[in-house]
Amino acid sequence: MSQAMADLFKRITCGVYVVGVAAGDRHNAFTAAWVMPVSFDPLLLALSINPRHSSYELLKRGGSFSVNVLSREQMDLAGHFGKPADADKLASVKWRKGRRGTPLLTEALAWFECDLIEDHPAGDHVLVLGRVIDGSLLKPDAEPLTYRETGDMDGAAAIFPDRFS
């Protein structure tokens, strides 16, 4: 729809993350850019997810999620986890289960594991709040990948409206 609107919104800086979810023996992970810290005490992260996304149901049933921070050298992982969930995207990637069973990428720059606190409708997405229960900085010298650096990998330009409402 609007590349101009997409270009405007890419000026709001945000990183690129792989969010992991698990419920029972089912696991999945997906690329996300709308993640942010929202509180120091308690430590809280917010995640925006489309409620029609296949991982949303796993997140709700499992009650937890992980946030894996990607480095600038991991553009291929951003693309890999941005694909539809028609195959096991975790099968070809090194990962381990976190305390709540959520996927933690062993090659990520850093990771956080969060317990789901609550969620709120937010337009065509849901804003999920998670309490950080664990985390690790794996590559302290690596630079995080930013959403702007991904170009239109996610096809967002086709989703943005042409004008403000």
QUIURZI-V35458 format. One record per backbone hydrogen bond with DSSP energy under -1.0 kcal/mol. NH is the residue of the N-H (numbers start at 0). CO is the residue of the C=O. If there is no record, write none. Layout:
NH_CO / NH_CO
This chain:
1_156 / 5_1 / 6_2 / 7_3 / 8_4 / 9_5 / 10_7 / 11_8 / 15_144 / 16_31 / 17_67 / 18_29 / 19_65 / 20_27 / 22_25 / 25_22 / 27_20 / 29_18 / 30_80 / 31_16 / 34_32 / 35_45 / 37_43 / 38_43 / 43_38 / 44_129 / 45_35 / 46_127 / 47_33 / 48_125 / 52_49 / 55_52 / 58_54 / 59_55 / 60_56 / 61_57 / 62_58 / 64_113 / 65_19 / 66_111 / 67_17 / 68_109 / 69_15 / 71_142 / 73_70 / 77_73 / 78_74 / 79_75 / 80_76 / 82_79 / 85_83 / 88_86 / 90_87 / 92_89 / 95_103 / 97_101 / 100_97 / 103_95 / 105_93 / 107_104 / 108_68 / 110_135 / 111_66 / 112_133 / 113_64 / 114_130 / 115_62 / 116_128 / 117_128 / 119_126 / 121_124 / 124_121 / 125_48 / 126_119 / 127_46 / 128_117 / 129_44 / 130_114 / 131_42 / 132_112 / 133_112 / 135_110 / 137_108 / 138_108 / 141_138 / 144_69 / 146_13 / 149_146 / 150_147 / 152_149 / 154_151 / 157_154 / 158_155 / 159_155
